[in-house]
Amino acid sequence: MNRKVAIIDTLGAHGGSFHFYAFGQAIGLVNNGVNVSLYTNNETANPKISGVKFFTFYKNIFKNNFRIISGINWILGTIFSVFHARFSGISIFHFHIFYTNFLVLFNLLFVKILFGKVVLTVHDVSSFSNSSNSLIITNMIYKLTDRIITHNQFSKSELVNVNADLSSYISIVPHGNYIPFINIQFNKEKSRKQLAIPNNRRVLLFFGMIKKVKGLEILLSALKGVVKENPDVLLVIAGKPWENDFSLYQNIIDENNLSDYILLHTKFIQQEDVEHYYCASDLVVLPYTKIYQSGVLMMTLSFERPALVSDLPPLTEIISDNENGFLFKTENMSDLTNKLNSILLDEVLMEKVRFKGVEFIKKKHDWLDIGRQTLQVYQSL
């Protein structure tokens, strides 16, 4: 194959830490002998990765208040990016998508018009199986795609359940770790001082966008039974509520008199502040009710923090209970309460799990190996 590829990451830094994924993928591919050109938006800073060419042809596609102007900017960004790549001798275009709509369809269609090959990494499979999306657009995206990548077997199975014809087109490539992009500069004490958290509290962290599928209401309901046995526990909730609506969770807090045990930072967490939340925590809790992959889990383990997660298939493909993390029964508040109380009693186990979690993602979610697996997908075109 022509060892040139264009990674088109329209989301970039607008998606919180997602741009680290595209950066990691670029590093892995370069180290496997691939010439990489990365096309993204102008919110994303140049990572200055050796061997990676960086372009920001997508201008103001998220920050414009007029959707039609944002859409036009997106289309222009695609035209400039794809033309630039094709005239640079690139024929393989690797897209990262979280949803399906006309603009995503346009990206793929324009590549095909210029005789390019399309590889999709589907990060949120629900966008392909949700009936609220246009079936016509989704089916057209399928037909324009040469290869699909998912992060785990569960996601692949979900896609195949929607369209059995996709089975031979889907490859599984794990989600990479964030270790190359993390330089831990602060210890627990300094981070807690920054966040005004007393040093005598044991901190549970819920981090990320607050949506129904994230299961925060289950964690809040479980917390009442935790603080009875562990009154020094503090739950830090860091992330922006979906559609700015936190009322469901605030009602649970008020009804159970939990305000003394919770620190609310319900806002978008700036990248420069992310480290403080992880470094200040003792345990990160991900009580998800539905998920296809978790960048937050990778971030947690990359920051060398132990994680307690629901036993959903995409998470159990990574986490083994009491080995490199902790598991509880999905949507089971009583089991979550018991698990938290058990973990908080055993600091030795927490330290062992923390260490094994880091070692696991270094071995199994290393970008060099992920680059090799991705290259194999390109070679199959």
N, C-alpha and C positions, 0 to 999 in steps of 0.2 A: 504493500500500500504506500501511497504518498504520505510520509510521516508529518503531515501538517494538519492541524485542526483548529477550528474557531470555536471557542466557548462563548456562547451568548447568554449572559446573565443580566437580564433586564432588571431584576429586583435589587441586586447589589447591596450596598450598605443600607438601603431603605428598609431592608428586612432584618434589622437588628444585627445579629452576628452571622447572617447567612453568607455574606460575601467571603467569609473565611472558608466556607465549603468550596467555592469556586477557586479560591487561591490555593487551597490544599490539593484540589484536583489538578490544577495547573502544575504545581510542584511535582506531584507524582508522575504526571505525563512527561514533563521535561526530563526527569531523572530516568525515564524509560526510553529516551531518545526521540521524543515527539516535539516538533516545533509548534508552540502554542501561541495563538493570538486571542486575547481576552477582550471581549466587547461588553461594556456595561454602561451604567448611567453616571451622570456627573455629580452624584452624591457620594460616589465611591472614590477613595484616594488610591493613587497608584501604589501597589504593594512593592514595586521595584524588585520583582523576582527575577533572578538571573535566567535568561533564556526565554522569558515571557514578554511578548509585545502587548502593550496595554492601550486601549482606546475607549473613549467615552463619547460615542456618537448619540447616545440616548440623553437628550437634554430636557430637564424639567418635566419628566413624564409623570411624576407623582406630586410635585409641589404647585401645580397650577390649579386654581379653583374652578376652572372651566374644563369639564371632562372632554369636550370636543377638541380643545387645544391640546390637552394631554394626549389624546388619541392621535392627533396629527403628528405631535412630536415623537410618539412611539413609532408610527409608520415611517417617518423620516429617518429615525434612528436605525430601524431595520434596513431600509434601503441603503443608507450609507455604509452600515456595517457589512451587509452581505456583499454589496458591490466591491467594497474594499478587500474583503477576504477572497472573493473569487478572482479579482485581478492580482492578488498576491499568490495565486496558485493553490488556494485552499478549496477542497471539495467536501470535507466533512464538517458538519455544523452540529455542535452539541448544545442543546437547550436544557435549561432547568425550569420546570414548571410546577406550579402549585394550584393552578386552576385552568379551566378551559374557557375561552371566549373568542370573539372574532379576531382580536389582536394577536393572540397566540396562533390562531389559524393563519392569519396573514403572514406571520414570520415563516411558518413552514412552507406555505404556498410560494412565497417569494424565493426561498431557497430552491425549491423544485423547478421554478421557472428558469432559474440559472443553472439547472442540471447539477445541483448539489445533493449530498446525502444527509439525512436527518437522523440524529440520535437524540432521544429524549430521556432525561432522568426525571421520573415522576415522583415528586416528593410527597404529594398528597393524593393518594389514590381515590379518595372520595370525590374529587373533582371529575373523575372519569366515570364514576358509577352513580353519581347523584342525579336523580331524575329531573331536578329543577334546571339542570343545564340542558342546552339544546342538543338533542340527540343527533341532529344533522351535523352540527359543528364537531361534536365529539367523534362521530364516525369518520368525518373527513380528516380529522387529525390522525386517527388510526391509519387511514389509507396513505397519508403523506409521510408517515414515519417508517424509517428503514429498520431501526432497532429501538427497543425500550429497555431502560434500566430501572429496576426497583432496588430498594435497600435490603429486602428480606423476603423470605419465602411466603409469608403471609400476604404481603402486598401483591406479589406475583399471582397468588391464588385468587385474590379479590379481582384483579384485572381479568384473569382468565374466566372467572365466573360470569363476568359481564360479556366477554367476547372470547369464545374458545379458540378462535382463529389466531389470537395473539400469542398463544403458548410458545410457538417456535421463535417468536421475535423478541422474547423477554429474557434478559440476563439479570442475575442478581449480583450486585456489587455493593458491599457494605458501606455504611456511612463512616467517613473518616473522623479521626479525633482532631481536637483543636490545639493540641500541644505545641505545634510549631508557631502558633500565634499568641501564646500565653507566656508572659514574662511576669511571674508572681513577684511583685515588689513589696507587698505589704503582709505583715503577719496578722494573726487574729486580733491582737490587742489594738493595733493601729487602725484596722478596718472598722472595728467596733467603735472606736473613738470617732471616726469619720461619720458613722451612721447613728451615733448617740445611743449605742447599745451597751448596757452595763456588762462588765466582765463576769459578773456572778450569775448570768443567765445562760441556760443551755438553749442554743438557737436552732430551730427548725426553719428551713427556707422553702418557700413556694415561689418559684421564679418563672416569669414569662407571661405572655398574653393570657388574660383571664377570660376563658370561654367556657361554655357549659361542658364541653367534652374534657376539660382539664380536671374536673372533679373536685374543685375547691370546696364545694358545699359538703362533700363527704369528709374531707380533712377537718373542716371547721366543726362538724358534728362529732367527729372522733376526739377532737381536742379536749372537750369537756371531761372525758374520762381519763385523759392523759394528765391534765393539770391537777386532778385530785391526788394522784400519786407522785407527780413531779411538779410541784408548784413553782419551781425555778425555770420552767420552760417558757420560751418566747417564740411565737411563730411570726416570722417576717414574711409578709406578702409583698412581693416586688414585681410589678407589671401593670400594664394598662388594661382596664376592663374593656371587653368587646362592646362597641357602641357606647362607651363611657357609662355603662350601667352596672353599678356595684350593689344595687338595692337588695337583691336576693341574699348576698353574702353578709351585708350589713345587718339584715334582719336576724340571721342566724347568730351573729356575734352579740347582738343586743338581747335576744331571747335567752341566751345561755350565759350572759354576764361574762363574756370572754375578753372584753376590751383591755383588761390589765395584762393579758397574755398574748396580745397581738400588736405588732407594729405594721401599720399600713403605709406603703409607698406605692399607691395605685396610680402609677404614671409610667410613661415610656422611660425605661432606664437607659441613659446614655452609655455608649460603649466604654468611656473612660471610668464609669462608676461600677461596671459589671463586676470587676474583680473584688471590690469591697464586699459585695453581698455574699459571694462564695467564700471568701476568706473569713468573713465574720461568722459563718455558719458551722454547726457541728454535724448536721444531717440535712440532706436535701430530699424533699418528699414530692413525688410525682404521682398523684392519685388519679391518673387519667382513666376515663371510661371508654374512650375510643381513640386510637392513635395508629398511625402507619409507620412512623419513625419519629425519633425524638432527638433533635439537635440539643435540647436542654440536657438530656441525659449524657450525651457526649461532652457537653460543656462541663457538667458536674464532675465527671470522672477525669476530665482534662485538668480541672482545678484541684484535683486530688481530694475530692470530698466524697464520702459514702452516700449512696442513694437508696431510698426506699421507694419502690415502684409497684404499681398494680401489675397483676400477673397476666397482662394481655400478651398474645403471641409475639408481636414485634419486640416487646421488651424482654420476654423470657428467652428470645434468641440471643440476647446479650447478657442478661443478668441471671446468675445462679444463686439461689437463696443461701445466705450466710457464707457465701464464698467471695464473689466480687461485688456483691450488693445484697439488698434485702427485697423480699417479695411479700405482698399481701393479696388477699382475694379481692378482685375487682368489684367495686361498688359495695363492699362489705365493711360498714363503719365499725362494727364490733371487732372484726379481725384487724382492722387498721389500728384501733385503740390498743388492743393487746400487743400487736407487733411493736408499736412505738414504745410502750411501757417496757417491753422485753429488751429492746435495743438500748434504751436509755439506762438500763441496769448494768450493761456489760460494755464498758469502755474498751476493754481488751479486744473484744470481738469487733467493735467498731473500727479500731485501728487496723486490725488484720484485714478486714473487708476493704477499708480505704486503700491500703497498699496493693491488694490484689486487683482492685478495680483499675488502678493506674497501669499496673503491669499488663492486664488483659487488653486494654485498648492500645497499648504500645505494640503488642504483638499482633492482634487480630484486626485492628483498625488503623493500620499504618498506611500513610499516603503512597509510599513506594509500591507496596503490594496492590493498593487500590488502583494506582496508575497502570500497573501491569495488567490487571483484570480489565480495566477500561480499554487499554490498547488491544486486548484480545477481541473485545466487542467491535472495535473499528476494523480489525483485520478480517472479521467475518462478513463485512459488507461486500 
